[in-house]
Amino acid sequence: MNWLILIIAGLCETAFAFCLGKTKLGIFVFHEPATFWRVFFLSTLILSIVGLKYVG
């Protein structure tokens, strides 16, 4: 059962890294607008992951 949890955790971290990298790439390379809501939800995502790592 522990290996299943490790696989799920690895997939979640991979998805998080892909989402963060894709958004940063869009803002910095393709000059997409960094609106308030985009930065707000990106920081919420980051703070949520950090909070879950800190608690767990």
N, C-alpha and C positions, 0 to 999 in steps of 0.2 A: 504494500500500500504506500510506503514511503516513496518509492520510485515514481508513482503516479503524481504525487504532490510535487516532486521535483520537476517533472516534465511540465506540469501546468504552470509552475512558477517560472520556469525558463521561457515558456511561450508568452507569458504576461510581460516579462522583462523585455523580450524581443519586440513585442508589439509596442510597448512604451518607447523603446529606443527608436523604432521605425517612425512612430508618430512624431516624436520630438525632432528627429533628424529631418523628416520631410517638411515640417513646418519651418524650421530654421533655414533649410535650403530654399524654400519658397520666398522667405522674407529677404534673405541676404543675397542670394544669387539671382533670383527671378524678379526681385524688387516688388514683391506683392506688398500691399499695405499692411502695416503692423497696427491695426486698429486696437482700440481699447479692449474690445471684447475678445479679440484673438489673444492678446497678451494676458488678459484676465484668466481665460480658461486654460491657457498653457501653464500659467503659474499655479492655478488650482490643481491641475493634473500633477505637476511636479511636487507640490506641497502634500498632496494626498499620498503619493507613493512614498515620500520621505516619512510621513506620519505613520503609514502602515509598517514600514521597515523599523521605525523606532519603537512602536508598540509591540510588534511581534518579535 
